[in-house]
């Protein structure tokens, strides 16, 4: 089996596989439109000895916010295999190759939307992002309130303005994407709908809503509010459509406080497990991660297991400076652990999924220990918990 990046010569076969796997049909015009935008360097394929494509996936170069800092991220998407080639290890080999590629590219974390969580857990990915979906009857919408500033409809989307508001909002969470101009044009603005922007008293934009009304129902495609005033003003704008709509639906961050703020909080809420993440290069990721500060330099031994990325597998020293700089250093000789670092038996033991859950998924080490996902001395786990800042995960996009 050969694993390689695709070329333009593979376009037809890749499109045929995608249409079959994801059950859609492209018109000849749509196929040609895709051909013009096709980026073969983002596609990887597994091929048999006759050069026939067995399986393929996309590796998209992206950036994600984690703890208020940008990280280079490899987005896995479009994973597809012909039925006769399934259960032959095609996707396994592709994922291992993409891990190596991401490491070489400096992409220290990867994310994907799983067709099955259990399948991707086998390859080191862990569930990190869940969201809430609201469906609210019009009579239960938040009350319409007077606010300073004003909400203005935006007849033609101003990407620069919208992206500035989005970035301020997205940076408050871990897992949100950096949106490029191309992302806005080809991922966001392809949806039908209208924008409205909240401007404060100084005429500075602080929030927006992207919505569509059809058959008496409002669907909110995209929402960003960077202040409480902008949140209230945008909900007042939504409420001003009460004569036109019977209900409103939107997807929000898992920590969204809306039900608490409603007069009648008995609205339909669905918690939706959404995306998975995986630390690709633990040493590099730890060095970039904005840890919490401490009173002095501190350290813990960490026994990390990773079946598919050997550079992450082994015994390490995790060292923090007082100001929150972290270093993960491999211990080549377990007998050489000096006093103060603890013995190998005293190391906190976890797999790459658990480490990802702690650092990119907002899961507390104490919880993971309680449910048997990590083990080790209570003091070491407590130290980890003190040094990992809390930040809710969220993702408004899909790939």
C-alpha positions in Angstrom: 0.0 0.0 0.0 1.3 3.4 -1.0 0.5 6.5 1.1 1.0 9.9 -0.7 -0.3 13.3 -1.3 -2.7 13.6 -4.2 -2.1 15.5 -7.4 -4.5 17.1 -9.8 -4.5 13.9 -11.8 -6.3 12.3 -8.8 -9.1 14.8 -8.8 -11.7 12.7 -10.6 -11.1 9.7 -8.5 -11.1 11.7 -5.2 -14.4 13.3 -6.1 -16.0 10.0 -7.0 -14.9 8.6 -3.7 -16.2 11.6 -1.8 -19.6 11.6 -3.6 -20.0 7.9 -2.8 -18.9 8.1 0.8 -20.9 11.2 1.8 -23.9 10.5 -0.5 -24.1 13.6 -2.6 -24.0 14.2 -6.4 -22.2 17.0 -8.1 -23.4 18.4 -11.4 -20.8 18.8 -14.2 -20.8 22.5 -13.5 -20.2 22.0 -9.8 -17.5 19.5 -10.5 -15.6 22.0 -12.7 -16.1 24.7 -10.0 -14.5 22.4 -7.4 -11.7 21.5 -9.8 -10.7 25.2 -10.0 -10.5 25.5 -6.2 -9.0 22.0 -5.6 -5.9 21.9 -3.4 -4.3 18.5 -3.9 -1.6 19.2 -1.4 -4.3 19.1 1.3 -5.4 15.6 0.3 -3.7 12.3 1.2 -4.6 8.9 -0.3 -3.9 5.2 0.2 -3.4 3.4 -3.1 -3.1 -0.3 -3.9 -0.3 -1.9 -5.9 -2.1 -1.0 -9.2 -2.3 2.7 -8.2 -6.1 2.5 -7.5 -7.3 4.8 -4.7 -8.5 2.9 -1.7 -9.0 5.7 0.9 -8.4 9.4 1.3 -8.5 12.3 3.8 -7.9 16.0 3.9 -5.3 17.6 6.2 -6.3 21.3 6.4 -3.7 23.8 7.7 -5.6 25.9 10.3 -5.1 27.9 13.5 -7.0 27.5 16.7 -7.3 29.5 19.9 -6.3 27.6 23.1 -6.2 29.5 26.4 -6.1 32.8 24.6 -3.1 31.9 22.4 -3.0 30.8 18.7 -1.8 27.3 17.9 -1.0 25.8 14.4 -3.6 23.0 14.0 -4.1 20.3 11.4 -7.8 19.7 10.6 -8.7 16.2 9.5 -11.7 16.0 7.2 -13.3 14.2 4.3 -12.1 10.7 5.5 -13.5 8.2 3.0 -12.8 4.6 2.0 -14.3 2.4 -0.8 -16.4 -0.4 0.8 -14.2 -3.1 -0.6 -11.1 -1.6 1.0 -12.5 -1.1 4.5 -11.0 -2.9 7.5 -7.7 -3.2 5.7 -5.9 -0.5 7.8 -6.1 2.2 5.1 -7.3 5.0 7.4 -4.9 3.9 10.2 -1.9 4.3 7.8 -3.3 7.6 6.6 -3.7 9.0 10.1 -0.2 7.9 11.2 1.3 9.6 8.1 -0.6 12.8 8.8 0.6 12.8 12.4 4.2 12.7 11.1 3.3 15.4 8.6 1.7 17.6 11.2 4.7 17.2 13.5 7.0 18.2 10.7 4.8 21.2 9.9 4.8 22.5 13.5 1.1 21.7 13.9 1.1 20.7 17.5 -2.6 19.8 17.8 -5.2 18.3 15.4 -9.0 18.4 15.4 -11.7 16.5 13.6 -15.5 15.9 13.5 -15.9 12.1 14.1 -18.4 9.8 12.4 -17.8 7.6 15.5 -16.0 8.8 18.7 -14.7 5.3 19.5 -13.0 4.9 16.1 -10.9 8.0 16.5 -10.1 7.4 20.2 -8.1 4.4 18.9 -5.8 6.9 17.2 -5.3 9.2 20.1 -8.2 11.7 19.5 -10.4 12.7 22.4 -13.8 14.4 22.8 -13.1 18.1 23.7 -15.9 20.2 22.4 -19.6 20.0 23.1 -22.3 22.6 22.3 -25.8 23.6 23.2 -28.6 23.9 20.7 -31.6 26.0 21.7 -35.0 26.0 20.1 -37.0 28.8 21.7 -40.7 29.6 21.2 -41.1 33.3 20.4 -43.1 34.0 23.6 -40.2 32.7 25.6 -37.5 34.9 24.0 -35.5 37.2 26.3 -37.3 40.5 27.1 -36.7 43.4 24.7 -34.7 46.0 26.6 -33.4 49.5 25.9 -29.6 49.5 25.5 -27.1 52.3 24.6 -25.8 52.2 21.1 -27.8 50.6 18.3 -28.2 47.5 16.1 -27.9 48.1 12.4 -28.6 45.6 9.6 -25.7 45.1 7.3 -27.0 44.7 3.7 -23.6 43.7 2.3 -21.3 41.7 4.7 -18.2 43.6 5.7 -15.8 40.7 6.3 -13.1 42.9 7.9 -15.6 44.3 10.5 -17.3 40.9 11.1 -14.0 39.1 11.5 -12.7 41.7 14.1 -15.8 41.0 16.2 -15.6 37.3 15.7 -11.9 37.2 16.7 -12.5 39.1 19.9 -15.3 36.6 20.7 -13.5 33.4 19.5 -10.4 34.2 21.6 -12.4 33.9 24.8 -12.7 30.1 24.2 -10.4 27.2 23.4 -11.0 25.3 20.2 -12.4 28.1 18.0 -10.8 28.7 14.6 -9.0 31.7 13.1 -11.2 32.6 10.1 -9.3 33.8 7.0 -10.9 35.9 4.3 -11.3 32.7 2.2 -13.0 30.9 5.1 -15.5 33.7 5.4 -16.3 33.7 1.7 -16.4 30.0 1.2 -17.6 28.6 4.5 -19.7 31.3 6.2 -21.2 33.6 3.5 -22.3 30.7 1.4 -25.3 30.4 3.8 -28.5 32.4 3.0 -29.3 35.1 5.5 -28.8 38.6 6.8 -26.4 40.2 9.2 -27.1 42.7 12.0 -24.3 44.4 14.0 -24.5 46.0 17.4 -22.5 49.3 17.7 -21.8 50.8 21.2 -22.2 54.5 22.1 -18.8 55.2 20.5 -20.0 53.5 17.3 -17.6 50.6 17.8 -19.0 47.1 16.7 -19.2 44.7 19.7 -21.4 41.9 18.4 -23.3 40.5 15.4 -25.9 38.0 14.4 -26.2 36.2 11.1 -29.7 34.8 10.7 -32.3 33.5 8.3 -36.1 33.5 8.4 -38.0 30.9 6.6 -41.5 29.5 7.1 -41.9 31.5 10.3 -38.8 30.2 11.9 -35.6 32.1 12.6 -32.3 30.1 12.3 -29.2 31.9 13.7 -26.2 30.7 11.7 -23.6 32.7 13.6 -23.5 34.8 16.7 -20.8 36.7 18.4 -21.3 39.1 21.4 -18.2 40.4 23.2 -20.0 42.4 25.9 -23.2 41.9 28.0 -24.7 45.0 26.4 -24.2 43.6 22.9 -25.7 40.3 24.0 -28.9 42.1 25.3 -29.1 44.3 22.3 -28.9 41.5 19.8 -31.5 39.5 21.6 -33.8 42.5 21.6 -33.2 42.7 17.8 -34.2 39.0 17.5 -37.3 39.7 19.7 -38.4 42.5 17.4 -39.2 39.8 14.8 -41.9 38.4 17.1 -44.7 39.1 14.5 -42.9 37.1 11.9 -41.6 34.0 13.7 -42.9 31.3 15.9 -39.5 30.0 17.1 -35.8 30.7 17.0 -33.0 28.2 17.0 -29.2 28.7 17.5 -26.1 26.8 18.6 -24.2 28.3 21.6 -21.2 27.5 23.7 -21.8 24.9 26.4 -21.4 27.6 29.1 -24.0 30.0 27.6 -26.1 31.4 30.4 -29.3 32.1 28.4 -31.7 29.8 30.3 -30.8 31.3 33.7 -31.6 34.8 32.2 -35.0 33.8 30.8 -38.3 34.4 32.6 -39.3 30.9 31.7 -36.2 28.7 31.2 -38.1 25.7 30.1 -36.9 25.9 26.5 -35.7 23.1 24.4 -32.0 22.5 25.0 -29.8 19.8 23.4 -26.3 19.1 24.4 -24.4 18.0 21.3 -21.0 16.2 21.5 -19.2 17.9 18.6 -15.4 17.8 17.9 -12.4 15.8 19.0 -8.8 16.9 19.4 -5.4 15.3 19.7 -2.1 16.7 20.8 0.3 15.9 17.9 3.7 16.9 19.5 3.5 16.9 23.3 6.9 18.5 23.9 6.3 21.4 21.5 2.7 21.8 22.6 3.6 22.0 26.3 6.3 24.6 25.4 3.7 26.8 23.7 0.9 26.3 26.2 0.1 29.3 28.5 0.2 27.6 31.9 -0.9 29.3 35.1 1.8 30.9 37.1 3.0 29.7 40.5 5.0 30.8 43.5 8.2 29.1 42.3 9.5 26.6 39.8 7.7 23.3 40.1 7.8 19.9 38.3 6.1 16.6 38.0 7.1 13.3 36.4 4.7 12.3 33.6 4.5 8.8 32.1 2.8 9.4 28.7 1.6 6.7 26.4 0.9 7.2 22.7 0.5 4.1 20.4 0.7 6.1 17.2 3.2 8.8 17.8 6.3 7.3 19.4 7.8 10.8 20.0 5.1 11.3 22.6 5.5 7.9 24.3 7.7 7.6 27.4 8.7 9.1 30.7 9.0 12.9 30.9 9.7 15.7 33.3 7.1 18.5 33.1 8.7 21.6 34.5 7.0 25.0 35.1 8.7 28.3 35.8 7.1 30.7 38.3 5.7 32.8 35.5 3.9 29.9 33.7 6.4 28.8 31.1 6.3 25.0 30.7 8.9 22.5 29.4 8.4 18.8 28.7 11.7 16.9 28.7 12.1 13.2 27.9 13.9 11.1 30.6 16.1 8.7 28.7 17.4 7.0 31.8 14.6 6.3 34.3 17.2 5.5 37.0 18.6 9.0 36.6 15.6 10.8 38.0 17.1 13.1 40.7 15.7 13.8 44.1 12.8 16.3 43.9 11.5 14.9 40.6 10.1 11.8 42.2 10.7 8.2 41.2 9.3 6.6 38.0 6.7 4.9 40.2 5.5 8.3 41.4 4.9 9.7 37.9 1.5 10.8 36.8 0.5 8.2 34.2 -1.9 9.1 31.3 -2.4 8.5 27.6 -2.3 11.2 24.9 -6.1 11.4 25.0 -6.2 12.2 28.7 -3.5 14.8 28.2 -5.5 16.4 25.4 -8.6 16.4 27.5 -6.8 18.2 30.3 -5.0 20.8 28.1 -7.4 21.4 25.2 -10.7 20.0 26.6 -11.1 21.7 29.9 -11.3 18.4 31.8 -9.9 18.6 35.3 -7.1 16.2 36.3 -9.0 15.4 39.5 -12.0 14.3 37.4 -9.9 12.1 35.1 -8.2 10.5 38.1 -11.6 9.8 39.7 -12.9 8.1 36.5 -9.7 6.1 36.0 -8.3 8.0 33.0 -5.1 9.0 34.8 -3.3 7.7 37.8 -0.5 8.9 40.1 0.2 10.6 43.4 -2.5 13.0 44.6 0.1 15.8 45.0 1.2 15.5 41.4 -2.3 15.5 40.1 -3.2 18.5 42.3 -0.1 20.3 40.9 -1.3 19.7 37.4 -4.7 21.0 38.2 -3.3 24.2 39.7 -1.1 24.8 36.6 -3.8 24.3 34.0 -6.0 27.4 33.5 -9.8 26.9 33.1 -11.3 27.9 29.8 -14.5 26.7 28.1 -14.2 25.0 24.7 -16.3 26.1 21.8 -16.3 25.8 18.0 -18.6 27.7 15.7 -17.4 26.2 12.5 -17.3 22.8 10.7 -14.7 21.1 8.5 
